[in-house]
Amino acid sequence: SKQLYLGQILIKEGIIDDNKLKTALQEQRHRADPLGSIMLQKKYITRNQLYAALSRQYNIPYQELDSFAVDDKQKLRLTGIVGPRYAEKHLILPIYMEGNHLTLAVSHPEAARILQDLKTVYGHIRMNCILTTEEKLAELFETLYGRPLKGVKSASEKKFQAEDLDRMEIDLEESDARLDKIVPYGISDMEA
């Protein structure tokens, strides 16, 4: 079957129209960002809409994994199959193991190709992949391996960063107000 492009899927599902797709594609020609990222930044689509469309495009089920929980015994078993360096390098995480069936999570559909390498090493284990967001993958990595995933911020880190920016804006506004009182002249009053 013919693989649909992301934009075609979003149009077919009524999420965006032709004009929004054309605008995003035109912008993509001048940037290195993926089309989905551009549409997210422009607020044409939500993160869940993007991942649902990618799921359809690559035929990999999308799961939010909000109720993900793992006990110490499961964690030891999962991290014994895919170690932290391999998981970090390939952005693929073992998340469920039942009998000889392993489910792995990826945040980029291209990472699912690594599944073939793992199947070669672990031929006795049946494996499948699911798609989840980058933020969720970072959160799961920290849960499994006890340290942050390099280069990817979890949702909680992004939230704290946004809160810090809000505080910074307030601090800047307060310092600007103080400067206005202290410095009675502007740039035009300065000598060259």
Steps between C-alpha positions, in 0.01 A plus 500: 500500500611852423634695796323832556692814587439669834330801339267276298395313815430823690293638210312171454408500870382862480761629745658751259406641160703536179598860582651407838691212342634724222607764755678241715669336198618839375645579842664157512702585186678773700549300820646168602201417725271208421156588363325377815713729720418801282128425518525463878681835532238668283230337717337339195498165684538365853774262610245215525374571146858492371581167666165347395578599137859368524357179644277465197778597258747242632248241620635511858239526779509825699460488879524784749622262775365721779437199723845347449625334818781253552613316812865432584489142368354613165744789481795265550371264231430780249828685552685167472372468143559859389771680695505877558767584240325303226161647597641853501691461174204352309215667695325169554376378839378163625172567680307171535612140521247222528628148450722518193322806355676839530346838420737785421419872484640751251425869450616512137362238261840463330639361828276195458752371242728417794250228587660279233839525673347404833311209342832369366653506850188377681351259246303317770307816599203625297518879471274781395523879511269777612532872437496756781599866536861615551407638841346170609802308368730723709280445806498122447878496449548668837256256664681198356863609523495748788651791309382757245515428128766725345375754248127444559297683763221322682160668535575589864834662402322704232237605754767615747681682218176679404442597865857632522441710186180640653694597814778649286247720317369627831852563627590688183187714525583585861861586417387711201270695729787561743731607216245754378506661845879494531606603149332823393649508148465278193730381226459824304655688794825301483808624318648291221 
